[in-house]
């Protein structure tokens, strides 16, 4: 666990049950962005953020996750979905979904909007809040 969240225990249980985890390079950037926001907002101490960053980088280097590049095809897929005007997704969510779809992966998320969009697109999705209720 990098930092405690309301659904951390559920997410940890999910991670323990799935050995073949993957993250896109976009996850790394988003994690650092979120940490910066939390440090600036006073929710996470700078020293804790540095520890979290170091741990995450170690996990990446130790290949705890398969790393998936965000290739040009993912941008084109996200653009096509968004330009249909039928898909409701934030820009970065559309990219995450496009990477997952291009590798035929199941998506795990605590984000209800992302889970709804993935499901509507026919993707396999584990919504952490749904897992919590089961």
Helices and strands as residue ranges (DSSP letters): H 8-17, E 22-24, H 25-40, H 46-61, E 66-68, H 72-83, H 91-102, E 107-109, H 112-120, E 125-127, H 128-133
